[in-house]
Amino acid sequence: MPHDHHDHSHAGHVHAAPPAGGQFSLAFAVGIGLNLAFVVAEVIGGLYANSSALLSDAGHNLSDVLSLALAWGAAWLAGRPATGRYTFGYRGATIQAALLNAALLYAALGFVLWETLDHLRHPAPVNGALVMLLAGAGILVNGFTAWMFRSGQKGDVNVRGAYLHMLTDALVSLGVVVGGAITYFTGWTWLDPLIGLGLLGVIAVGSWGLLRDTVRLGLQAVPEGVEYEQVRAWLLSQPGVQSLHDLHIWSLSSDGHDAALMAHLVRPGGADAAWLAALSAGLLREFHIHHSTVQVEDAVLAEGCVSGCEHG
């Protein structure tokens, strides 16, 4: 298509607020320290007590440490200003951190699954009292970490993820306590690895959404809560717009609140600054799209737009 007929006008940008993760630096630091110490205690205790349930929980808590560290680092990077090379800033670091978190989590699950199956094939006496003690400490550690994120979990998806993750871990530790108590009073050595398998299943199912959503973000899919067809129809309904093409909607970060849009609109006579400002404000108001870049082409281009154009 000839480019000399293009009116290179762009809608103004309305930038989203910086991610709230940076406000919880102390919570991230304390949470990482507590969980790391607890992982060491659980590994030592799990080996000593011969408990695959404790080892399963330790593997999961290790993924929590890595997840918190990556989320903290990504939140810090996301708040850094854009540069001449990284013109979008570093918000995309949160997406890459989430992808890495999902990969590390499933790698840890695979390792723990192997150990759990070995315990199931060769049951051995389990120190139920030690299992209950360490798992009980896990309830306190994860519960306290969740409490530190409680104030921000309603306003930021990233913080809410940390809050819910820690809260879920506290409930998982409660399950280990119950299993340790049953083993202690009944002597059923086969029950501990079964509980470990159950915990692995719960963690794997609960983490599937994380893996799915991060892959989707990595492929620059349309963000959750934004309907592509509704945005297309709205753009075509704007005054003077004849057609559109090359409409793309994606997210700049993992929190879902930093959606961006790029589109080419065919409009006779091009567009002035006021029309473009109203278009950008409308995209923010109707679809929460904070970054909109619209190239307006005059009606001459419409004659040569044989394919790829969508008409109102």
Residue frames as qw, qx, qy, qz and C-alpha x, y, z in Angstrom:
[[0.000, 0.889, 0.458, 0.000, 0.00, 0.00, 0.00],
 [0.382, 0.584, -0.065, 0.713, 1.39, 3.46, -0.77],
 [0.492, -0.488, -0.471, 0.545, 2.56, 5.29, 2.31],
 [0.192, 0.092, 0.053, 0.976, 2.55, 8.80, 0.89],
 [0.362, -0.505, -0.412, -0.667, -1.22, 9.04, 1.49],
 [0.575, -0.435, -0.634, 0.279, -0.97, 8.25, 5.18],
 [0.195, -0.804, 0.098, -0.553, -1.78, 10.84, 7.77],
 [0.610, 0.043, -0.664, 0.429, 0.68, 9.92, 10.47],
 [0.370, -0.554, 0.198, -0.719, -1.44, 11.08, 13.38],
 [0.476, -0.053, -0.844, 0.240, -1.43, 9.19, 16.60],
 [0.547, -0.715, -0.322, -0.295, -3.84, 9.10, 19.48],
 [0.102, -0.715, 0.487, -0.491, -2.46, 10.46, 22.71],
 [0.601, 0.000, -0.771, 0.208, -1.17, 8.06, 25.33],
 [0.561, -0.641, 0.140, -0.505, -2.67, 7.70, 28.77],
 [0.427, 0.343, -0.797, 0.255, -0.20, 5.84, 30.93],
 [0.760, -0.470, -0.436, -0.106, -1.16, 3.43, 33.65],
 [0.420, -0.822, 0.310, -0.227, -0.02, 3.99, 37.19],
 [0.252, 0.514, -0.808, 0.134, 3.23, 2.28, 38.18],
 [0.723, -0.197, -0.657, -0.083, 2.78, -1.24, 39.54],
 [0.538, -0.735, 0.120, -0.395, 2.05, -1.40, 43.25],
 [0.934, -0.069, -0.280, 0.211, 4.58, -4.20, 43.79],
 [0.444, 0.440, -0.344, 0.701, 7.30, -1.69, 44.69],
 [0.399, -0.614, 0.162, -0.662, 5.27, -0.54, 47.71],
 [0.913, -0.346, 0.065, -0.204, 5.61, -4.03, 49.21],
 [0.514, 0.588, -0.582, 0.225, 9.39, -4.37, 49.08],
 [0.249, -0.446, 0.704, -0.493, 9.59, -5.06, 52.82],
 [0.847, 0.009, 0.320, -0.424, 6.84, -7.69, 52.56],
 [0.839, 0.457, -0.294, -0.039, 8.68, -9.38, 49.68],
 [0.266, 0.591, -0.672, 0.358, 11.99, -9.35, 51.60],
 [0.466, -0.310, 0.648, -0.518, 10.50, -10.74, 54.82],
 [0.901, 0.167, 0.142, -0.375, 8.42, -13.30, 52.94],
 [0.720, 0.518, -0.458, 0.058, 11.45, -14.54, 51.01],
 [0.054, 0.526, -0.729, 0.436, 13.57, -14.79, 54.16],
 [0.640, -0.175, 0.531, -0.527, 10.91, -16.67, 56.15],
 [0.919, 0.276, 0.026, -0.282, 10.06, -19.08, 53.36],
 [0.568, 0.575, -0.573, 0.132, 13.71, -19.80, 52.55],
 [0.158, -0.425, 0.762, -0.463, 14.45, -20.67, 56.18],
 [0.764, 0.005, 0.413, -0.495, 11.35, -22.81, 56.30],
 [0.829, 0.436, -0.299, -0.182, 12.33, -24.69, 53.11],
 [0.301, 0.510, -0.755, 0.282, 15.66, -25.65, 54.69],
 [0.414, -0.227, 0.688, -0.551, 13.88, -26.83, 57.84],
 [0.850, 0.199, 0.164, -0.460, 11.34, -28.85, 55.83],
 [0.706, 0.486, -0.511, -0.053, 13.98, -30.57, 53.70],
 [0.106, 0.405, -0.813, 0.405, 16.01, -31.56, 56.75],
 [0.531, -0.065, 0.585, -0.609, 12.89, -32.59, 58.63],
 [0.839, 0.306, -0.082, -0.443, 11.40, -34.43, 55.66],
 [0.595, 0.432, -0.674, 0.063, 14.54, -36.50, 55.17],
 [0.044, -0.294, 0.800, -0.521, 14.83, -37.21, 58.89],
 [0.587, 0.082, 0.517, -0.618, 11.13, -38.06, 59.29],
 [0.206, 0.034, 0.905, 0.371, 11.05, -39.95, 55.98],
 [0.334, 0.629, 0.553, -0.433, 8.04, -37.88, 54.92],
 [0.340, 0.265, 0.574, 0.697, 7.30, -37.39, 51.23],
 [0.039, -0.865, -0.487, -0.113, 4.46, -35.04, 52.21],
 [0.355, -0.821, 0.030, 0.446, 6.97, -32.71, 53.89],
 [0.447, -0.200, 0.515, 0.704, 9.34, -32.97, 50.92],
 [0.230, 0.599, 0.631, 0.436, 6.46, -32.18, 48.56],
 [0.159, -0.941, -0.288, 0.075, 5.58, -29.12, 50.62],
 [0.472, -0.610, 0.234, 0.592, 9.26, -28.11, 50.74],
 [0.422, 0.155, 0.590, 0.671, 9.49, -28.28, 46.96],
 [0.062, 0.798, 0.519, 0.301, 6.43, -26.11, 46.65],
 [0.335, -0.897, -0.109, 0.267, 7.72, -23.63, 49.21],
 [0.519, -0.298, 0.376, 0.707, 11.02, -23.43, 47.32],
 [0.262, 0.485, 0.571, 0.608, 9.05, -22.42, 44.24],
 [0.186, -0.912, -0.365, 0.011, 7.38, -19.80, 46.45],
 [0.476, -0.646, 0.130, 0.582, 10.79, -18.34, 47.33],
 [0.392, 0.020, 0.539, 0.745, 11.76, -18.16, 43.67],
 [0.082, 0.700, 0.607, 0.367, 8.35, -16.76, 42.73],
 [0.280, -0.902, -0.230, 0.233, 8.51, -14.04, 45.36],
 [0.470, -0.477, 0.292, 0.683, 12.08, -13.14, 44.34],
 [0.311, 0.241, 0.615, 0.684, 11.21, -12.97, 40.66],
 [0.040, -0.815, -0.544, -0.197, 8.01, -11.03, 41.32],
 [0.374, -0.814, -0.081, 0.436, 9.91, -8.58, 43.52],
 [0.419, -0.290, 0.429, 0.746, 12.65, -8.07, 40.93],
 [0.210, 0.447, 0.665, 0.561, 10.15, -7.74, 38.10],
 [0.140, -0.886, -0.440, 0.043, 8.07, -5.23, 40.09],
 [0.380, -0.686, 0.117, 0.610, 11.20, -3.15, 40.66],
 [0.346, -0.026, 0.585, 0.733, 12.11, -3.28, 36.98],
 [0.123, 0.661, 0.678, 0.298, 8.55, -2.41, 35.94],
 [0.184, -0.911, -0.266, 0.257, 8.85, 0.86, 37.83],
 [0.463, -0.364, 0.301, 0.750, 11.99, 1.91, 36.00],
 [0.370, 0.723, 0.010, -0.584, 11.63, 4.57, 33.27],
 [0.837, 0.486, 0.226, 0.111, 11.83, 3.78, 29.57],
 [0.404, -0.570, 0.402, 0.591, 15.15, 4.20, 27.77],
 [0.358, 0.604, -0.400, -0.589, 16.28, 4.76, 24.23],
 [0.194, 0.215, -0.931, -0.224, 16.70, 1.01, 23.77],
 [0.084, -0.364, -0.915, 0.152, 13.79, -0.22, 25.93],
 [0.126, -0.216, -0.182, -0.951, 11.20, 2.24, 24.70],
 [0.604, -0.473, -0.489, -0.416, 8.30, 0.44, 26.40],
 [0.430, -0.637, 0.453, -0.452, 10.15, 0.45, 29.70],
 [0.154, 0.284, -0.938, 0.128, 10.62, -2.77, 31.66],
 [0.680, -0.074, 0.303, -0.664, 7.01, -3.71, 32.39],
 [0.836, 0.240, -0.411, -0.272, 7.41, -6.80, 30.22],
 [0.181, 0.399, -0.832, 0.341, 9.79, -8.19, 32.86],
 [0.558, -0.105, 0.557, -0.606, 6.74, -9.20, 34.88],
 [0.877, 0.284, -0.102, -0.373, 5.58, -11.42, 32.02],
 [0.603, 0.458, -0.642, 0.125, 8.98, -13.09, 31.66],
 [0.141, -0.348, 0.752, -0.541, 9.19, -13.57, 35.44],
 [0.757, 0.021, 0.329, -0.564, 5.79, -15.25, 35.44],
 [0.842, 0.377, -0.339, -0.183, 6.81, -17.59, 32.62],
 [0.365, 0.449, -0.745, 0.332, 10.00, -18.54, 34.45],
 [0.423, -0.252, 0.603, -0.627, 8.05, -19.04, 37.67],
 [0.881, 0.132, 0.072, -0.449, 5.68, -21.46, 35.97],
 [0.742, 0.426, -0.516, 0.033, 8.55, -23.44, 34.43],
 [0.110, 0.423, -0.750, 0.497, 10.42, -23.67, 37.75],
 [0.626, -0.166, 0.425, -0.632, 7.28, -24.72, 39.56],
 [0.933, 0.191, -0.068, -0.296, 6.55, -27.63, 37.24],
 [0.559, 0.479, -0.638, 0.227, 10.21, -28.72, 37.28],
 [0.177, -0.354, 0.705, -0.588, 10.06, -28.86, 41.10],
 [0.801, -0.006, 0.235, -0.551, 6.79, -30.79, 40.93],
 [0.843, 0.347, -0.395, -0.117, 8.38, -33.37, 38.63],
 [0.308, 0.439, -0.739, 0.408, 11.30, -33.92, 41.00],
 [0.399, -0.218, 0.606, -0.652, 9.08, -34.25, 44.05],
 [0.868, 0.128, -0.051, -0.477, 6.71, -36.60, 42.18],
 [0.685, 0.364, -0.626, 0.078, 9.62, -38.96, 41.51],
 [0.064, 0.306, -0.754, 0.577, 10.56, -39.00, 45.20],
 [0.611, -0.079, 0.349, -0.706, 6.94, -39.49, 46.28],
 [0.878, 0.200, -0.289, -0.323, 6.41, -42.48, 43.96],
 [0.499, 0.342, -0.742, 0.289, 9.57, -44.06, 45.36],
 [0.220, -0.203, 0.659, -0.690, 8.20, -43.67, 48.89],
 [0.775, 0.058, 0.087, -0.623, 4.91, -45.18, 47.77],
 [0.807, 0.275, -0.513, -0.098, 6.66, -48.23, 46.29],
 [0.617, 0.047, -0.640, 0.456, 8.80, -48.66, 49.39],
 [0.439, -0.794, -0.131, -0.400, 6.83, -47.42, 52.45],
 [0.526, 0.121, -0.577, 0.613, 8.90, -46.68, 55.53],
 [0.359, -0.651, -0.558, 0.368, 8.09, -45.49, 59.06],
 [0.138, 0.672, 0.141, 0.714, 7.18, -41.81, 59.23],
 [0.286, -0.214, -0.528, 0.771, 7.86, -39.52, 62.18],
 [0.058, -0.719, -0.600, -0.345, 4.34, -38.14, 62.40],
 [0.374, -0.793, -0.275, 0.394, 5.11, -35.83, 65.33],
 [0.365, -0.367, 0.271, 0.811, 7.91, -34.05, 63.41],
 [0.148, 0.386, 0.655, 0.633, 5.69, -33.82, 60.33],
 [0.193, -0.824, -0.530, -0.059, 2.97, -32.11, 62.37],
 [0.424, -0.680, -0.079, 0.593, 5.47, -29.75, 64.00],
 [0.306, -0.182, 0.417, 0.836, 7.07, -28.55, 60.74],
 [0.031, 0.500, 0.675, 0.542, 3.79, -28.36, 58.83],
 [0.269, -0.823, -0.463, 0.189, 2.33, -26.38, 61.73],
 [0.348, -0.537, 0.118, 0.759, 5.23, -23.94, 61.42],
 [0.220, 0.173, 0.616, 0.737, 4.37, -23.70, 57.72],
 [0.080, -0.769, -0.617, -0.145, 0.88, -22.53, 58.59],
 [0.326, -0.808, -0.155, 0.466, 2.39, -19.71, 60.65],
 [0.372, -0.306, 0.396, 0.782, 5.04, -18.74, 58.06],
 [0.130, 0.319, 0.674, 0.653, 2.70, -18.72, 55.07],
 [0.154, -0.796, -0.585, 0.001, -0.17, -17.19, 57.03],
 [0.317, -0.728, -0.060, 0.605, 2.02, -14.31, 58.22],
 [0.285, -0.126, 0.510, 0.802, 3.40, -13.74, 54.72],
 [0.031, 0.569, 0.704, 0.425, -0.14, -13.60, 53.32],
 [0.248, -0.822, -0.420, 0.294, -1.09, -11.12, 56.06],
 [0.336, -0.483, 0.164, 0.792, 1.68, -8.76, 54.94],
 [0.096, 0.067, 0.603, 0.789, 0.17, -8.56, 51.45],
 [0.075, 0.581, 0.801, -0.122, -3.44, -8.25, 52.57],
 [0.040, 0.710, 0.212, -0.670, -3.66, -4.43, 52.32],
 [0.138, 0.517, -0.442, -0.720, -2.71, -4.35, 48.64],
 [0.281, 0.068, 0.933, 0.214, -4.41, -7.49, 47.37],
 [0.364, 0.676, 0.597, -0.233, -7.58, -5.64, 46.31],
 [0.232, 0.886, -0.031, -0.400, -5.89, -3.01, 44.19],
 [0.203, 0.677, -0.647, -0.284, -3.10, -4.85, 42.38],
 [0.949, 0.125, -0.173, -0.234, -3.29, -8.22, 40.65],
 [0.580, 0.438, -0.608, 0.319, 0.39, -8.99, 41.23],
 [0.154, -0.360, 0.638, -0.663, 0.10, -8.38, 44.98],
 [0.803, -0.075, 0.161, -0.569, -3.16, -10.32, 45.07],
 [0.850, 0.269, -0.449, -0.053, -1.39, -13.26, 43.45],
 [0.305, 0.367, -0.713, 0.514, 1.25, -13.27, 46.19],
 [0.455, -0.246, 0.441, -0.734, -1.47, -12.98, 48.85],
 [0.895, 0.044, -0.022, -0.444, -3.55, -15.86, 47.52],
 [0.711, 0.360, -0.592, 0.121, -0.48, -18.03, 46.91],
 [0.097, 0.335, -0.722, 0.598, 0.66, -17.69, 50.50],
 [0.625, -0.129, 0.333, -0.694, -2.85, -18.22, 51.83],
 [0.901, 0.174, -0.282, -0.279, -3.20, -21.40, 49.76],
 [0.516, 0.374, -0.702, 0.319, 0.15, -22.65, 51.06],
 [0.270, -0.298, 0.611, -0.682, -1.07, -22.20, 54.62],
 [0.836, 0.021, 0.127, -0.533, -4.07, -24.41, 53.83],
 [0.799, 0.333, -0.500, -0.013, -1.80, -27.01, 52.19],
 [0.190, 0.386, -0.742, 0.515, 0.34, -27.09, 55.32],
 [0.599, -0.177, 0.402, -0.669, -2.84, -27.66, 57.32],
 [0.914, 0.175, -0.206, -0.303, -3.49, -30.73, 55.17],
 [0.568, 0.388, -0.667, 0.286, 0.00, -32.03, 55.96],
 [0.222, -0.344, 0.626, -0.664, -0.66, -31.56, 59.68],
 [0.820, -0.024, 0.166, -0.547, -3.84, -33.61, 59.43],
 [0.860, 0.309, -0.403, -0.058, -2.01, -36.35, 57.50],
 [0.294, 0.442, -0.705, 0.470, 0.82, -36.38, 60.05],
 [0.491, -0.267, 0.500, -0.662, -1.68, -36.73, 62.87],
 [0.922, 0.096, -0.038, -0.373, -3.42, -39.68, 61.21],
 [0.718, 0.397, -0.544, 0.175, -0.06, -41.36, 60.53],
 [0.004, -0.469, 0.655, -0.593, 1.06, -40.74, 64.11],
 [0.595, -0.167, 0.494, -0.611, -2.01, -42.34, 65.66],
 [0.920, 0.211, 0.086, -0.318, -2.60, -45.17, 63.14],
 [0.528, -0.434, 0.663, 0.305, 0.88, -46.07, 61.93],
 [0.743, 0.559, 0.367, 0.028, -0.29, -46.15, 58.31],
 [0.420, -0.470, 0.379, 0.678, 3.02, -45.55, 56.53],
 [0.359, 0.325, 0.674, 0.558, 1.38, -45.68, 53.10],
 [0.055, 0.872, 0.475, -0.103, -0.81, -42.67, 53.92],
 [0.272, -0.724, 0.124, 0.622, 2.02, -40.10, 53.88],
 [0.242, -0.140, 0.619, 0.734, 3.04, -40.61, 50.22],
 [0.120, 0.601, 0.746, 0.261, -0.64, -40.62, 49.23],
 [0.111, -0.889, -0.273, 0.349, -1.05, -37.24, 50.90],
 [0.302, -0.499, 0.387, 0.714, 2.08, -36.09, 49.06],
 [0.227, 0.233, 0.753, 0.572, 0.54, -37.16, 45.74],
 [0.009, 0.794, 0.608, -0.006, -2.67, -35.38, 46.63],
 [0.208, -0.805, -0.020, 0.554, -0.80, -32.17, 47.42],
 [0.292, -0.229, 0.584, 0.722, 1.12, -32.41, 44.16],
 [0.167, 0.501, 0.766, 0.368, -2.16, -32.81, 42.28],
 [0.081, -0.882, -0.404, 0.228, -3.70, -29.78, 43.98],
 [0.270, -0.669, 0.225, 0.655, -0.60, -27.68, 43.28],
 [0.302, 0.006, 0.703, 0.644, -0.39, -28.80, 39.63],
 [0.102, 0.676, 0.691, 0.235, -4.06, -28.05, 38.98],
 [0.175, -0.889, -0.256, 0.336, -3.88, -24.73, 40.82],
 [0.310, -0.572, 0.354, 0.673, -0.78, -23.70, 38.88],
 [0.482, 0.343, 0.681, 0.432, -2.17, -24.57, 35.45],
 [0.156, 0.925, 0.347, 0.001, -3.93, -21.22, 35.22],
 [0.288, -0.816, 0.262, 0.427, -0.62, -19.45, 35.88],
 [0.475, -0.161, 0.678, 0.537, 1.10, -21.37, 33.09],
 [0.363, 0.610, 0.652, 0.267, -1.78, -20.82, 30.66],
 [0.028, 0.969, 0.215, -0.123, -2.06, -17.10, 31.37],
 [0.336, -0.721, 0.367, 0.482, 1.68, -16.43, 31.19],
 [0.474, 0.076, 0.706, 0.520, 2.03, -18.25, 27.88],
 [0.248, 0.792, 0.538, 0.147, -0.91, -16.22, 26.59],
 [0.128, -0.950, 0.024, 0.283, 0.75, -13.00, 27.71],
 [0.475, -0.446, 0.546, 0.528, 4.06, -14.09, 26.19],
 [0.391, 0.311, 0.716, 0.487, 2.32, -14.59, 22.84],
 [0.047, 0.135, -0.028, -0.989, 0.84, -11.07, 23.12],
 [0.074, -0.492, -0.838, -0.224, -2.75, -12.27, 23.20],
 [0.247, -0.612, -0.179, -0.729, -5.62, -9.86, 23.78],
 [0.002, 0.218, -0.706, 0.674, -5.71, -9.21, 27.56],
 [0.178, -0.443, -0.871, 0.118, -8.38, -10.77, 29.75],
 [0.004, -0.667, -0.465, 0.583, -11.38, -8.48, 30.09],
 [0.189, 0.554, -0.270, -0.765, -10.92, -6.92, 26.64],
 [0.700, 0.378, 0.606, -0.026, -13.07, -8.24, 23.77],
 [0.329, -0.160, 0.522, 0.770, -11.41, -7.84, 20.39],
 [0.114, 0.502, 0.716, 0.472, -14.68, -7.73, 18.43],
 [0.165, -0.866, -0.432, 0.191, -16.16, -5.09, 20.73],
 [0.313, -0.617, 0.179, 0.699, -13.11, -2.86, 20.31],
 [0.267, 0.075, 0.662, 0.696, -13.22, -3.34, 16.52],
 [0.015, 0.694, 0.676, 0.247, -16.92, -2.48, 16.37],
 [0.244, -0.842, -0.247, 0.412, -16.40, 0.57, 18.58],
 [0.319, -0.410, 0.359, 0.775, -13.60, 1.90, 16.39],
 [0.165, 0.281, 0.722, 0.610, -15.68, 1.41, 13.25],
 [0.088, -0.782, -0.617, -0.023, -18.55, 3.32, 14.86],
 [0.311, -0.560, -0.093, 0.762, -16.49, 6.47, 15.40],
 [0.372, 0.839, 0.177, -0.356, -17.46, 9.53, 13.33],
 [0.358, 0.807, -0.364, -0.298, -16.05, 9.47, 9.81],
 [0.342, -0.404, 0.838, 0.134, -14.31, 6.08, 10.05],
 [0.709, 0.346, -0.344, -0.508, -14.81, 4.08, 6.85],
 [0.949, 0.046, -0.310, 0.016, -12.74, 1.00, 7.65],
 [0.375, -0.775, 0.501, -0.081, -9.86, -0.30, 9.72],
 [0.914, 0.228, -0.321, 0.095, -7.04, -2.81, 9.44],
 [0.548, 0.305, -0.550, 0.552, -4.00, -4.03, 11.38],
 [0.530, -0.667, 0.095, -0.516, -5.80, -3.88, 14.72],
 [0.647, 0.080, -0.675, 0.344, -3.63, -5.32, 17.52],
 [0.514, -0.710, 0.116, -0.466, -4.34, -5.39, 21.26],
 [0.765, 0.051, -0.556, 0.321, -1.88, -6.75, 23.80],
 [0.571, -0.817, -0.083, 0.005, -0.65, -6.28, 27.35],
 [0.342, 0.756, -0.427, 0.360, 2.65, -4.65, 28.30],
 [0.083, -0.427, 0.758, -0.486, 2.84, -6.33, 31.72],
 [0.302, -0.122, -0.946, 0.003, 1.51, -9.29, 33.65],
 [0.108, 0.239, 0.630, -0.731, -0.92, -7.35, 35.82],
 [0.175, 0.531, 0.793, 0.243, -3.43, -6.95, 32.97],
 [0.023, -0.873, -0.341, 0.348, -3.85, -3.23, 33.66],
 [0.158, -0.640, 0.365, 0.657, -1.41, -2.03, 31.01],
 [0.663, 0.441, 0.590, 0.133, -3.20, -2.83, 27.74],
 [0.075, -0.499, 0.358, 0.786, -1.95, -1.35, 24.47],
 [0.634, 0.577, 0.507, -0.088, -3.59, -0.94, 21.08],
 [0.119, -0.400, 0.478, 0.773, -2.37, -0.25, 17.57],
 [0.519, 0.543, 0.659, -0.037, -4.67, 0.24, 14.58],
 [0.124, -0.058, 0.429, 0.893, -4.95, 1.82, 11.14],
 [0.308, 0.628, 0.601, -0.387, -8.19, 3.72, 10.52],
 [0.244, 0.274, 0.526, 0.767, -9.38, 4.96, 7.13],
 [0.007, -0.763, -0.487, 0.424, -11.10, 8.34, 7.51],
 [0.424, 0.705, 0.301, 0.483, -11.68, 10.96, 4.79],
 [0.023, 0.896, -0.070, 0.438, -9.53, 13.99, 5.39],
 [0.465, 0.238, -0.639, 0.565, -7.50, 12.39, 8.14],
 [0.539, -0.687, -0.483, 0.067, -7.99, 13.52, 11.74],
 [0.056, 0.773, -0.239, 0.585, -7.20, 16.50, 13.92],
 [0.211, 0.266, -0.747, 0.571, -5.75, 16.51, 17.42],
 [0.504, -0.147, 0.366, -0.769, -9.13, 16.91, 19.13],
 [0.875, 0.084, -0.244, -0.410, -10.61, 13.87, 17.35],
 [0.657, 0.263, -0.669, 0.229, -7.58, 11.76, 18.22],
 [0.044, -0.274, 0.643, -0.714, -7.65, 12.87, 21.87],
 [0.706, -0.075, 0.172, -0.683, -11.34, 11.94, 22.09],
 [0.852, 0.184, -0.459, -0.172, -10.58, 8.54, 20.51],
 [0.423, 0.286, -0.730, 0.454, -7.82, 7.82, 23.03],
 [0.305, -0.196, 0.513, -0.778, -10.00, 8.91, 25.95],
 [0.816, 0.019, -0.086, -0.571, -12.82, 6.69, 24.66],
 [0.754, 0.207, -0.621, 0.052, -10.58, 3.64, 24.45],
 [0.159, 0.232, -0.713, 0.642, -9.47, 4.24, 28.04],
 [0.490, -0.098, 0.323, -0.804, -13.02, 4.79, 29.27],
 [0.847, 0.106, -0.147, -0.500, -14.70, 1.92, 27.43],
 [0.940, 0.146, -0.306, 0.037, -11.98, -0.76, 27.43],
 [0.623, -0.734, 0.230, 0.144, -9.31, 0.38, 29.93],
 [0.805, 0.323, 0.109, 0.485, -6.73, 0.56, 27.12],
 [0.363, -0.823, -0.019, 0.436, -4.08, 2.96, 28.40],
 [0.246, -0.482, 0.517, 0.663, -1.71, 3.03, 25.42],
 [0.645, 0.582, 0.492, -0.050, -3.32, 3.64, 22.03],
 [0.169, -0.448, 0.474, 0.739, -1.47, 4.34, 18.80],
 [0.581, 0.589, 0.550, -0.114, -3.77, 4.99, 15.85],
 [0.221, -0.220, 0.485, 0.817, -2.59, 5.77, 12.33],
 [0.468, 0.645, 0.414, -0.440, -5.25, 7.61, 10.37],
 [0.330, -0.002, 0.660, 0.675, -5.28, 7.19, 6.57],
 [0.362, 0.358, 0.018, -0.860, -7.32, 9.42, 4.30],
 [0.780, 0.337, 0.365, -0.381, -9.99, 8.14, 1.92],
 [0.493, 0.650, -0.505, -0.282, -7.56, 7.79, -0.97],
 [0.078, -0.375, 0.919, -0.098, -6.02, 4.75, 0.73],
 [0.652, 0.136, 0.594, -0.451, -9.43, 3.04, 0.97],
 [0.729, 0.545, -0.165, -0.379, -9.47, 2.58, -2.82],
 [0.481, 0.519, -0.706, 0.025, -6.29, 0.52, -2.66],
 [0.348, -0.298, 0.775, -0.436, -7.24, -1.43, 0.46],
 [0.643, 0.088, -0.599, -0.469, -8.30, -4.62, -1.28],
 [0.783, -0.241, -0.572, 0.034, -7.67, -7.04, 1.60],
 [0.496, -0.097, -0.544, 0.670, -7.18, -6.80, 5.32],
 [0.147, -0.180, 0.122, -0.965, -9.58, -3.88, 5.75],
 [0.086, -0.470, -0.859, 0.183, -12.73, -4.12, 7.82],
 [0.072, -0.338, -0.261, -0.901, -15.54, -1.75, 6.95],
 [0.180, 0.179, 0.621, -0.742, -18.18, -0.24, 9.18]]
